[in-house]
Amino acid sequence: MKNSVKIILALSLVVVVFLLFIVFKGINNSNEKIESVEIPKEMSYLKDTKKLYVVKEYSVKKERYIQYEQNYIGKSQEFNTWFGAETFLETENEEGLFYSSDKVLAYPVEKGEKWTVDSYTFTIESVDKTITTPAGTFNDVAAVKTIEKGVEEYSVTYFAKGVGQILRESVDANGKKTMRFELQEIKETKSEEDAAQ
């Protein structure tokens, strides 16, 4: 293995450990405890913990990309913990879908619903989109536009029931797409019995 590849792998590991530290430290220091509540399956936008999600993120202009799998690795303080290129935590309650302590989708999911998180404003622009990604075609998708105060760029994130985020597009001040997060594939995870054989 070339030295440059070894260095990149070592740096990647350091970044992952650092991100894990920040994520878990942020939860422990949070003043607001988010309690998860089981939402009926037909209304939930949580990822399915029995699935593995293949994701591709790329720069439209530079055509660089990273592709990785998001694996469910367990629960941490009411949050489903997923590991991929980075670790992220998700949960939901009657108020909405949360990534760590940030609400990314408001419940009930209704067009025009608006909320803020720090300097970001989120607006549900649609609840009935049909979106196709390499992972398939999804109906009744919720589209959430996110704008940071004082910034002309914005992003639109698309959520499908029972799958979670399937697509996110970042758009610059001129209306050109710059970055894209796209669900490539949904795989079945092996059961413990299958893994033992």
C-alpha positions as a printed Julia matrix, in Angstrom:
197×3 Matrix{Float64}:
   0.0     0.0     0.0
   1.37    3.4    -0.92
   2.37    5.8     1.85
  -0.1     8.46    0.65
  -2.99    5.99    0.94
  -1.88    5.03    4.46
  -1.72    8.71    5.45
  -5.2     9.38    4.05
  -6.63    6.37    5.9
  -4.97    7.47    9.16
  -6.27   11.03    8.8
  -9.76    9.7     8.01
  -9.71    7.65   11.21
  -8.63   10.68   13.25
 -11.47   12.75   11.74
 -14.05   10.03   12.51
 -12.89    9.74   16.14
 -12.96   13.54   16.51
 -16.49   13.72   15.05
 -17.68   10.97   17.38
 -16.26   12.91   20.32
 -18.01   16.13   19.26
 -21.34   14.42   18.59
 -21.47   12.62   21.92
 -20.1    15.62   23.85
 -22.73   17.85   22.21
 -25.51   15.54   23.33
 -24.24   15.31   26.87
 -23.93   19.11   27.14
 -27.33   19.85   25.64
 -29.65   21.79   27.96
 -32.7    20.49   26.14
 -33.37   16.78   26.44
 -35.1    15.43   23.37
 -37.25   12.48   24.2
 -38.14   10.13   21.4
 -41.71    8.97   21.04
 -42.79    6.12   18.83
 -44.57    7.56   15.81
 -46.86    5.27   13.78
 -44.8     3.61   11.04
 -46.95    5.06    8.23
 -46.15    8.59    9.5
 -42.48    8.15   10.43
 -39.53    9.59    8.49
 -36.89    7.74   10.51
 -34.45    5.49    8.69
 -35.2     1.77    8.96
 -32.64    0.37   11.42
 -32.84   -3.02    9.67
 -31.51   -1.54    6.43
 -28.15   -0.32    5.19
 -28.12    2.87    3.11
 -25.57    3.57    0.37
 -25.08    7.31   -0.1
 -23.14    9.41   -2.58
 -22.17   13.02   -1.93
 -20.58   15.04   -4.67
 -19.69   18.47   -5.97
 -21.57   19.14   -9.19
 -18.92   21.53  -10.5
 -15.76   19.63   -9.59
 -17.25   16.15  -10.03
 -15.51   14.9    -6.88
 -17.5    12.5    -4.77
 -17.52   10.26   -1.76
 -19.67    7.14   -1.57
 -20.27    5.32    1.69
 -22.68    3.13    3.62
 -24.75    4.34    6.56
 -24.96    1.53    9.12
 -27.15    1.48   12.22
 -24.87    0.81   15.2
 -27.29    1.15   18.14
 -29.06    3.6    20.41
 -27.47    6.43   22.39
 -29.64    8.45   24.77
 -32.88    8.01   22.79
 -31.1     8.52   19.46
 -30.6     6.0    16.66
 -26.88    6.12   15.9
 -25.71    5.74   12.31
 -22.13    5.42   11.11
 -20.91    6.24    7.6
 -18.52    8.94    6.41
 -19.45   10.55    9.72
 -21.59    9.58   12.67
 -25.01   11.09   13.02
 -27.84   10.65   15.46
 -31.54   10.78   14.71
 -34.78   10.54   16.63
 -38.33   11.74   16.33
 -41.21   12.8    18.53
 -44.51   14.64   18.06
 -42.54   17.8    17.19
 -40.58   16.3    14.3
 -37.52   14.48   13.02
 -34.25   15.48   14.72
 -30.63   15.05   13.7
 -28.87   15.38   17.04
 -30.61   18.35   18.69
 -31.63   20.03   15.4
 -35.15   19.64   14.05
 -34.83   18.89   10.32
 -38.49   18.09    9.62
 -41.52   19.41   11.54
 -44.44   17.13   12.43
 -47.15   17.05   11.33
 -45.61   17.38    7.88
 -47.59   20.18    6.26
 -46.76   22.46    3.34
 -45.8    25.95    4.51
 -44.69   24.89    8.01
 -41.69   27.01    9.08
 -39.26   26.85   12.03
 -35.79   28.05   12.97
 -32.69   26.41   14.41
 -30.01   28.94   15.4
 -29.46   31.1    12.29
 -31.22   28.68    9.92
 -34.82   28.86    8.72
 -36.52   25.68    7.52
 -39.67   25.67    5.38
 -41.64   22.67    4.13
 -42.16   23.55    0.47
 -43.98   20.4    -0.62
 -45.34   17.17    0.83
 -46.25   15.31   -2.35
 -43.11   15.27   -4.51
 -42.1    12.21   -6.51
 -38.31   11.88   -6.43
 -36.18    9.34   -8.26
 -32.65    8.51   -7.16
 -30.51    5.47   -8.05
 -32.14    3.8    -4.99
 -35.59    3.99   -6.61
 -38.64    6.2    -6.98
 -40.21    7.66   -3.84
 -43.72    9.15   -3.66
 -45.24   11.67   -1.24
 -41.79   13.07   -0.47
 -41.46   16.12    1.8
 -39.2    18.9     0.47
 -37.59   21.19    3.08
 -35.79   24.38    2.08
 -33.07   25.59    4.45
 -31.72   29.14    4.4
 -29.03   30.59    6.65
 -29.62   34.18    7.78
 -27.63   36.64    5.68
 -26.6    34.03    3.1
 -28.03   33.8    -0.42
 -27.2    30.12   -0.89
 -29.72   27.54    0.28
 -30.37   23.82    0.27
 -33.41   21.64   -0.34
 -33.63   18.29    1.45
 -36.07   15.56    0.46
 -37.44   13.08    3.02
 -39.35    9.86    2.3
 -41.44    8.02    4.89
 -39.65    5.06    6.42
 -36.42    5.97    4.61
 -35.44    9.43    5.82
 -33.28   11.75    3.74
 -33.08   10.55    0.13
 -31.71   13.67   -1.56
 -30.22   17.05   -0.65
 -29.22   19.71   -3.15
 -27.24   22.85   -2.36
 -27.87   25.86   -4.6
 -25.72   28.98   -4.98
 -26.85   32.63   -5.2
 -27.25   32.3    -9.0
 -29.62   29.32   -8.7
 -27.0    26.77   -9.8
 -26.74   23.44   -7.99
 -23.37   23.02   -6.3
 -23.49   19.95   -4.01
 -25.67   16.86   -3.97
 -26.35   14.14   -1.39
 -28.1    11.22   -3.07
 -29.34    7.85   -1.87
 -27.84    5.19   -4.15
 -29.15    1.93   -2.73
 -31.03    0.44    0.22
 -29.74   -2.97    1.27
 -31.04   -5.56    3.66
 -28.72   -6.12    6.61
 -27.82   -9.65    7.54
 -29.62  -11.06   10.52
 -27.51  -12.44   13.38
 -28.42  -15.98   12.25
 -27.23  -15.26    8.69
 -24.0   -13.7     9.97
 -23.29  -16.77   12.15
 -23.51  -19.17    9.18
